Amino acid sequence: MTNIVVDKSFLQGASGVRIRELAQNNRILMSDALFYELLTTRPEARTQCFAKFPNVQNPVDLINHAGILMRREIETGQPSGKPSLHKEDMNFIFNSALLDLEYRPPTDAQKAIGEETERLKDSVQSFLAKAAIIKSMFPALLSGTQTERDSALLDAERAIVTPNALLPFISQFEPPPGELPLPPADSINEEWALYRWVQVQLLFTLDVYVRYQGKIPEPLTPRIYEKMEHDVLDAEQLILGCLEGSFATRERKHKRWLALLCPDGCLYE
């Protein structure tokens, strides 16, 4: 039985039959960040996604988002391992009210949603700050003909996914004041959530930088902010999929990046 990390694009694009077949012979892993995303999406999209799961106890295994895994690594100095090793030990069924278009989360859930919303705001700002890093790391991205720019983008992606290539970059990281120091860079590799976080963040930031031709609007419009928030959430799912070695997605670039990051990984679509 395989543990499979799923993202929102897969839940929206795959049929209920496909998802129930997958759940019958495997364990579907849903991160708390994805659960938040489903709770806060359009009611029609939420009901369509939850209706596809089998009506059984523990239809999925709930796992932590990447930030919690990285915090554990910083505290222990050891790789967190596969996300499935840290699944929530609980019995549950999805609330049937999630299928109601008029559903509103209860008060305690609203508090958790508020906290997650604030976390995402911080993550979006951190995400945008990396655009300047991309410009300095890959200065040829926006130069020359379209063919030359396409070639520069592919070269940049290959540089990011090359094993251990980012260790000199990671060695320059400094923790915020009062926070624990990071483990030594030479002890970190692709088995660490920390390393996968850096790789995936750079890939997504690279994509955003090229998409806006190095000119991300400031301040962000609500529409662009929403896109950035989706990028942050999508990045978290891809990180977890890389760590687990199996990922279900319908997004073309996510499928391509998984193949670059995890050549031996399993893709479900």
Secondary structure, 3 states (H helix, E strand, C coil): CCEEEECHHHHHHCCHHHHHHHHHHCEEEEEHHHHHHHHHCCHHHHHHHHCCCCCCCCCCEEECCHHHHHHHHHHHCCCCCCHHHHCCCCCCCCCHHHHCCCCCCCHHHHHHHHHHHHHHHHHHHHHHHCHHHHHHHCCCCCCCCHHHHHHHHHHHHHHHHCCCCCHHHHCCCCCCCCCCCCCCHHHCCCCCHHHHHHHHHHHHHHHHHHHCCCCCCCCCCHHHHHHHHHHHHHHHHHHHHHHHCEEECCCHHHHHHHHHHCCCCEEEC
